[in-house]
Amino acid sequence: MSKLRTEQLKLELASAEQQILELPRFTDNSFTAACYNDNSISELAELSVTSADKTDCKTWKISAAEWTQSVLLALETKLLEKYIKNLEDEILNVKWGKLINMVRCYLAQP
């Protein structure tokens, strides 16, 4: 992978990290935090296309709109975190690839 690709990955990473910072914060005792902590990405994706759970709304004293907003915020946060992790892994793979190539070049010398 070229240096240009590495720089592109770093820019994408910075952009994704900025997006995470711009998301509304949720507290540890909020419904959003419970959604985030207790559900996987696929579970949140399924919830995002369903109607608000009446039991959750009653238990958490939130409206259907707040329920939906919480599910979507938890999902967006998890997706951005996964995207950032994938970018970090790709950048690391590029660095390892460069190191491996350097070692191969060194070992190939007489």
Protein Blocks (a to p, Z undefined) as FASTA:
>chain_A
ZZklmmmmmmmmmmmmmmmmmpccddfkbmklmmmmmpcfklmmmmmmcccdfklmmmno
pafklmmmmmmmmmmmmmmmmmmmmmmmmmmmmmmmmmmmmmmmmmmpZZ
